Amino acid sequence: MSLLKLSASTIAIAAVSATAAMARDQVQVTGSSTVLPYATIVAEAFGENFDFPSPVVEGGGSGAGRKKLCEGVGENTVDVANSSSRISQSDIDLCAANGVTEIMEVRIGYDGIVFASDINGPEFAFTPAHIYNALAAQVVVDGALAANANTNWNQIDASFADQDILMFVPGTKHGTREVFDTKVIVAGCKDTGAYDLFLAVATGADDKEKEDAAKDACMALRTDGVSVDIDGDYTETLARVDADANAIGVFGLSFYQNNTDKLRVATMGGVVPSTESIAAGEYPVSRPLYFYVKKAHIGVIPGLKEYIEFFVSDDMAGPDGPLAEYGLVSDPELAATQAAVAAETPMGPLE
C-alpha cells in the first residue's frame, strides 16, 4: 500500500484501549501494555484504510494476554495476543490443551527498558550491579550473602546523589518484568559475585537445576517498600514518580520518549537509551516485541489476515513508518517476518 491515510490523532495516540466490540466482525487483540500503543496506532490506521472495522485493542499484560489467546478456539475467544516477552512453553501447553494447536509468532520490532526519574532530579549512570545492590533481597557483604540494608543511592555508589532508594518496577504479570529480571537483576547478581554464592549452596539434580535455582535466588527482590511492583501500565508508574521526587521508574523506551518533558533518563552501562543505540546493539537492556496469532481464526474472523499483514508492512513497521515515529526500533529482518505472515507459517518448537 503506497498511499496511507494517517490522522494526527493516530500518530500522537496514547496507550489507550479501543472501545468494546459490538459484534464479532472485529478482530480482538489483548495483552502487553508495551505493545498496546503500537497496536492501537495500527488498529486506527487499519480502520481508516480497509473495509473492515478497527480491531478492538486491549491491554492487561503479556502473560494475561497469552493466557486469553490459549483459552480455546471460537468467536468468544481472542485472535491476537500482544507480548513484550516471548511465549513460554507453559503457554504453548495450555493452548494445546484447549485446542489451539497452531500459533503464529510475529516479531514487530525492538524496544528497550529504561530507568527514569523526575525531570528536575539528579542524573544517574547505572549498571546492572547498581540496580541489583539497590533492590535485591540479599547482597554481598564482606564476601558473604546478607540481607540488603542499603537505603540511599550514595551507599550504592559514592558518586550518586544523597537520595533515598525507591524504585517502581513492572509487576510479575508484565513481559517487561522478564527482561528486567534477566538482563538487569540476574546480570547484576553475576557482576557482584552474588550469583556464585547462591550457586554454591543451590540444590538440584544436575547443574542446570542448580543454575536455575541460583538465578531464582538472584531475582528475589526486597519486600520492605524500596522495590515496588506496579501491576498497571506505564501511566501508573509515571503517576508514582510524579508523586515522589525520590522515585525511579522502569519504563519502555517509547513511553519515555513520549514523556521527556517529565522524565530524566539514566544511562545503563554508559549507554544512553535511544532507538539508535538499540538498533546498533549497544544498549544492553533491549528486547524484541511480538504478537501471537491464533491461526485457526484466519479466514474465519473478518480482516484478521489483513490486519496482521498491515501491522508488519513497511508502511507501518518500517523505519519510516508511524510505529518508528512513536519509538519502535524497526526490525532489520522485517522482510522475513512479512513473508512468514503471508504464508501463515506457524511457529515451531521453542529453542
VEXDREN-173802 format. One record per residue (C-alpha): residue number from 1; chain; y, x negated, z. Coordinates in steps of 0.02 Angstrom, whole numbers. Example, Ala and Ser with C-alpha at 12.3 -4.5 7.8 and 13.67 -1.06 7.14 Angstrom:
BEGIN
1, A, -225, -615, 390
2, A, -53, -684, 357
END
This chain:
BEGIN
1, A, 0, 0, 0
2, A, 158, -83, -59
3, A, 289, 42, 0
4, A, 276, 82, 183
5, A, 388, 206, 273
6, A, 432, 145, 448
7, A, 561, 235, 552
8, A, 669, 140, 675
9, A, 578, 225, 817
10, A, 413, 157, 752
11, A, 470, -23, 770
12, A, 555, 0, 937
13, A, 421, 110, 1010
14, A, 373, 81, 1190
15, A, 197, 83, 1259
16, A, 179, 272, 1274
17, A, 36, 389, 1236
18, A, 36, 514, 1096
19, A, 26, 698, 1143
20, A, -143, 778, 1163
21, A, -231, 837, 1008
22, A, -227, 1024, 973
23, A, -380, 1014, 861
24, A, -515, 888, 817
25, A, -443, 846, 648
26, A, -356, 698, 731
27, A, -427, 526, 764
28, A, -441, 495, 951
29, A, -404, 322, 1020
30, A, -408, 262, 1200
31, A, -418, 102, 1302
32, A, -315, -55, 1328
33, A, -135, -43, 1388
34, A, -102, -208, 1298
35, A, -160, -141, 1129
36, A, -80, 30, 1162
37, A, 94, -8, 1090
38, A, 19, -84, 933
39, A, -97, 65, 909
40, A, 48, 185, 939
41, A, 153, 99, 806
42, A, 8, 110, 683
43, A, -28, 292, 727
44, A, 151, 345, 696
45, A, 161, 250, 532
46, A, -8, 321, 481
47, A, 54, 498, 506
48, A, 208, 459, 401
49, A, 111, 380, 256
50, A, -52, 479, 243
51, A, -103, 660, 225
52, A, -184, 656, 397
53, A, -107, 696, 566
54, A, -57, 550, 676
55, A, -202, 491, 784
56, A, -197, 531, 970
57, A, -175, 365, 1062
58, A, -200, 349, 1250
59, A, -211, 205, 1374
60, A, -315, 189, 1531
61, A, -381, 11, 1521
62, A, -502, -86, 1412
63, A, -656, -57, 1518
64, A, -623, 128, 1538
65, A, -592, 146, 1352
66, A, -755, 61, 1305
67, A, -850, 172, 1426
68, A, -772, 327, 1345
69, A, -824, 263, 1175
70, A, -1001, 247, 1239
71, A, -1014, 423, 1311
72, A, -1102, 484, 1154
73, A, -1078, 544, 975
74, A, -987, 703, 926
75, A, -817, 785, 912
76, A, -797, 790, 1102
77, A, -805, 600, 1112
78, A, -675, 470, 1061
79, A, -680, 374, 897
80, A, -595, 209, 940
81, A, -580, 104, 1098
82, A, -440, -25, 1106
83, A, -482, -180, 1206
84, A, -394, -338, 1261
85, A, -562, -417, 1304
86, A, -723, -423, 1206
87, A, -852, -286, 1231
88, A, -986, -329, 1358
89, A, -1174, -314, 1346
90, A, -1171, -180, 1480
91, A, -1054, -79, 1369
92, A, -1171, -100, 1220
93, A, -1320, -48, 1327
94, A, -1226, 107, 1387
95, A, -1183, 151, 1207
96, A, -1364, 133, 1153
97, A, -1425, 240, 1298
98, A, -1306, 378, 1242
99, A, -1350, 371, 1058
100, A, -1206, 261, 999
101, A, -1310, 138, 901
102, A, -1184, 60, 782
103, A, -1015, -8, 837
104, A, -886, -93, 727
105, A, -790, -235, 811
106, A, -616, -256, 737
107, A, -507, -403, 790
108, A, -324, -360, 759
109, A, -240, -524, 809
110, A, -196, -625, 962
111, A, -88, -609, 1117
112, A, -54, -716, 1270
113, A, -35, -675, 1453
114, A, 121, -740, 1536
115, A, 192, -763, 1710
116, A, 367, -693, 1726
117, A, 489, -658, 1866
118, A, 665, -590, 1892
119, A, 785, -650, 1758
120, A, 903, -718, 1892
121, A, 766, -808, 1989
122, A, 712, -990, 1985
123, A, 614, -1069, 1843
124, A, 430, -1108, 1865
125, A, 321, -1231, 1769
126, A, 145, -1177, 1814
127, A, -27, -1249, 1787
128, A, -189, -1155, 1821
129, A, -208, -1260, 1979
130, A, -42, -1194, 2045
131, A, -95, -1014, 2021
132, A, -266, -1046, 2098
133, A, -192, -1130, 2252
134, A, -71, -985, 2273
135, A, -192, -840, 2252
136, A, -371, -895, 2287
137, A, -456, -840, 2446
138, A, -517, -1017, 2477
139, A, -438, -1181, 2426
140, A, -475, -1365, 2452
141, A, -400, -1440, 2610
142, A, -444, -1619, 2656
143, A, -594, -1617, 2540
144, A, -669, -1455, 2606
145, A, -651, -1270, 2571
146, A, -535, -1174, 2687
147, A, -452, -1005, 2695
148, A, -291, -1006, 2594
149, A, -142, -1021, 2711
150, A, -7, -1054, 2581
151, A, 139, -934, 2595
152, A, 279, -1021, 2499
153, A, 285, -1091, 2323
154, A, 353, -1258, 2386
155, A, 189, -1279, 2481
156, A, 101, -1270, 2313
157, A, 219, -1394, 2229
158, A, 366, -1481, 2313
159, A, 468, -1459, 2154
160, A, 454, -1269, 2164
161, A, 583, -1155, 2242
162, A, 582, -1109, 2426
163, A, 514, -936, 2387
164, A, 377, -828, 2463
165, A, 220, -813, 2358
166, A, 197, -638, 2290
167, A, 108, -604, 2127
168, A, 62, -442, 2040
169, A, -96, -467, 1938
170, A, -192, -348, 1824
171, A, -324, -243, 1911
172, A, -507, -269, 1875
173, A, -519, -125, 1750
174, A, -397, -210, 1632
175, A, -454, -326, 1493
176, A, -310, -440, 1542
177, A, -396, -473, 1708
178, A, -544, -556, 1624
179, A, -430, -678, 1533
180, A, -329, -708, 1692
181, A, -489, -743, 1790
182, A, -572, -858, 1664
183, A, -425, -952, 1588
184, A, -315, -966, 1742
185, A, -411, -941, 1904
186, A, -577, -1024, 1857
187, A, -486, -1160, 1761
188, A, -376, -1193, 1913
189, A, -528, -1189, 2027
190, A, -606, -1327, 1923
191, A, -446, -1428, 1915
192, A, -426, -1428, 2105
193, A, -607, -1475, 2141
194, A, -647, -1309, 2224
195, A, -775, -1264, 2091
196, A, -879, -1418, 2129
197, A, -879, -1374, 2314
198, A, -931, -1194, 2276
199, A, -1067, -1257, 2159
200, A, -1136, -1374, 2292
201, A, -1177, -1226, 2405
202, A, -1217, -1097, 2270
203, A, -1388, -1016, 2266
204, A, -1483, -961, 2112
205, A, -1645, -975, 2016
206, A, -1575, -1102, 1894
207, A, -1418, -1200, 1852
208, A, -1340, -1056, 1756
209, A, -1357, -936, 1903
210, A, -1281, -1067, 2018
211, A, -1137, -1096, 1898
212, A, -1106, -909, 1885
213, A, -1107, -895, 2074
214, A, -981, -1037, 2087
215, A, -867, -951, 1960
216, A, -880, -787, 2055
217, A, -829, -878, 2214
218, A, -681, -953, 2121
219, A, -623, -780, 2067
220, A, -615, -711, 2244
221, A, -429, -684, 2275
222, A, -331, -664, 2435
223, A, -325, -493, 2519
224, A, -175, -525, 2632
225, A, -45, -448, 2517
226, A, 2, -608, 2424
227, A, -102, -560, 2271
228, A, -82, -376, 2225
229, A, -188, -289, 2093
230, A, -95, -173, 1975
231, A, -205, -36, 1903
232, A, -67, 38, 1796
233, A, 9, -36, 1640
234, A, 141, -172, 1624
235, A, 282, -49, 1657
236, A, 215, -32, 1835
237, A, 210, -221, 1854
238, A, 389, -232, 1791
239, A, 445, -99, 1917
240, A, 365, -201, 2058
241, A, 454, -359, 2000
242, A, 618, -263, 1988
243, A, 595, -206, 2167
244, A, 563, -380, 2241
245, A, 658, -535, 2184
246, A, 518, -646, 2251
247, A, 385, -565, 2143
248, A, 300, -642, 1992
249, A, 206, -528, 1874
250, A, 69, -556, 1746
251, A, 114, -478, 1578
252, A, 60, -478, 1398
253, A, 170, -587, 1288
254, A, 230, -443, 1181
255, A, 283, -343, 1335
256, A, 381, -491, 1400
257, A, 463, -518, 1230
258, A, 525, -340, 1236
259, A, 596, -363, 1411
260, A, 681, -532, 1402
261, A, 839, -454, 1473
262, A, 747, -427, 1637
263, A, 618, -565, 1648
264, A, 614, -755, 1655
265, A, 450, -827, 1590
266, A, 360, -979, 1662
267, A, 281, -1116, 1560
268, A, 94, -1144, 1576
269, A, 30, -1321, 1559
270, A, 201, -1373, 1497
271, A, 199, -1248, 1351
272, A, 322, -1105, 1328
273, A, 227, -946, 1282
274, A, 276, -884, 1110
275, A, 197, -815, 953
276, A, 218, -989, 878
277, A, 134, -1082, 1020
278, A, -11, -959, 1020
279, A, -31, -966, 832
280, A, -35, -1156, 844
281, A, -168, -1151, 981
282, A, -51, -1238, 1103
283, A, -26, -1104, 1236
284, A, -180, -1109, 1348
285, A, -187, -928, 1406
286, A, -208, -829, 1245
287, A, -340, -705, 1193
288, A, -396, -603, 1042
289, A, -363, -416, 1041
290, A, -489, -292, 974
291, A, -531, -113, 943
292, A, -706, -41, 932
293, A, -755, 99, 814
294, A, -899, 223, 828
295, A, -972, 205, 654
296, A, -1061, 373, 663
297, A, -889, 457, 660
298, A, -835, 377, 496
299, A, -844, 509, 360
300, A, -852, 645, 493
301, A, -684, 631, 582
302, A, -547, 653, 450
303, A, -441, 498, 425
304, A, -542, 380, 535
305, A, -589, 257, 398
306, A, -413, 264, 327
307, A, -337, 233, 499
308, A, -439, 77, 537
309, A, -409, 6, 363
310, A, -223, 39, 382
311, A, -219, -43, 553
312, A, -283, -210, 487
313, A, -188, -202, 321
314, A, -65, -339, 278
315, A, 72, -206, 289
316, A, 35, -177, 474
317, A, -58, -326, 549
318, A, 1, -463, 430
319, A, 125, -597, 483
320, A, 272, -499, 410
321, A, 217, -328, 473
322, A, 285, -221, 614
323, A, 149, -273, 736
324, A, 203, -455, 719
325, A, 382, -398, 743
326, A, 329, -316, 907
327, A, 240, -476, 964
328, A, 64, -481, 894
329, A, 8, -651, 831
330, A, -68, -618, 660
331, A, -250, -666, 641
332, A, -273, -810, 516
333, A, -440, -731, 471
334, A, -367, -558, 440
335, A, -439, -551, 263
336, A, -616, -568, 331
337, A, -582, -427, 454
338, A, -515, -318, 313
339, A, -674, -349, 212
340, A, -786, -307, 360
341, A, -691, -145, 391
342, A, -700, -96, 207
343, A, -888, -125, 211
344, A, -905, -32, 378
345, A, -1001, -181, 447
346, A, -1068, -150, 623
347, A, -1060, -291, 748
348, A, -1214, -396, 779
349, A, -1283, -454, 947
350, A, -1162, -539, 1066
351, A, -1173, -727, 1062
END
